[in-house]
Amino acid sequence: MPDVRNEITQIITAKMTDNVPLNLADPFVDLGFNSFEVVELIFDIEEKFDIQIPFNANFDIEAKTVADLIQTVEGLVADKAKLA
Amino acid sequence: MKRVVVTGLGVVSPIGQTVESYWAGLIAGRSGLAPPVFPPAIQVSTKLVGQINDFDSLAHFDPKLVGLLDRVSQFAVVAARQALAQSGLSLTGELAEKTATIVGTGSGGHSTVDDSFHRLYAEGATRLSPVTIPKAMMSAAASQVSLYCNTKGPAYAVASACASATHAIGQAFQMVRSGGATCALCGGTEASITFGALKGWEAMRVMAPDACRPFSLDRKGMVIGEGAAMLTLETLEHARGRGADILAEIVGFGMSADSKDLTAPDSSGMARAISAALSDGALAPDRVDYINAHGTGTVANDEAETAALKISFGDHARRLAVSSTKSMVGHALGAAGALELVAAVMAIRESVVPPTIGYLGADPACDLDYVPNEARRMPVNAAVSNSFAFGGLNAVIAARKFAG
């Protein structure tokens, strides 16, 4: 089982340009990314774990936090492991 | 400078394949959005598209020749024939040589590309049909319209993603106004609901799962559509000389580039195009009654467009009727601006504005009159049609009732 939290944190912080610490309780809209950059991050995470993450840029950027995303990805990775 | 009038309209849309059925659908508030039939819904996560499932190629084209036309060109030719027939023009001799053909498309013969490359990459084919390139090229629809309608003047395609049709019509307007052509067949066409394109759209994560609800509270994004619309434009003197029925006058065209972001909309760039169209048409903002909005249904577009209307129209913005017909037919991308200008011309002619359907209530960031859910009978002396493309390319056309 990969360390989802650590991998996601690394993917996000590598793209962060503002010198602000990553707070997992923050919604994406507060991380200093524009919406398309968030969409690209979600894609990078999908590629990393080979999963499909449900995420609509119209509302999830404000509605979801990094912690929500980690939880979703942990679930998807666990489901995938069960199928393998 | 010559005055330019509209004398013919043609439409192929998910709610009707004639202007009459399209317009009847729009004013009835009928949605043409449904789960995709092709590619099958099971292969994609896209829940809704504005797809034309009952388009019958063989009702329009010789079975021996239909294979030369991608779906995008078929739509364009069918719409162009309607627009030409309604105008009553007979394109022969010198008039044919003075008639322009300008067709916008975002993706050209996309299903030909998708199908051909699938054969190569997935099925291991070693050769492709010799008509692959002539069907797929971006300008194929313009060529096919010129072939089927006998237009022999300036002809080319215009590509500016979701603003392609409006740029094409605007260029045709300028050409006829300047005397570079007497008549023009112009508009836009799109047929890119393919497996490859839908996966690309899904990756942008802006697709609505439930409905296209432009400007509404709880809107969740856009819905991809397809179709074509074409208009016949001609100089006023030519239309009058032959006693043509004049549907509306095109008075202004404005363009701008945001020069800001590849995907995010920018209200100041939008407003520059709107104001440029009003100024080009010598149209005071308070003379405009109806806006056919770009109104995609994304959170970002609809907020930015609302702000742009306030910049360009000032206090009059609150008195405008603003609607997005994408709520009914989806976003037909390179065809959208033409489908929407047809709606605006019909609104002028019929004194009815089509609604924005699926509207659930006011979003504080979108606080204008969006003609929610039901068409409205009202005089429309002047109307504006907005198109704002990804990449920040904006095009706006202003039309008004022909008053002699």
Interface residues (C-beta under 8 A of the other chain):
Chain A: N34 S35 F36 V39 I42 F43 Q52 F55 N56 A57 N58 F59 D60
Chain B: S45 A203 M204 R205 V206 M207 A208 P209 R219 K220 G221 D261 L262 T263 A264 T298 V299 A300
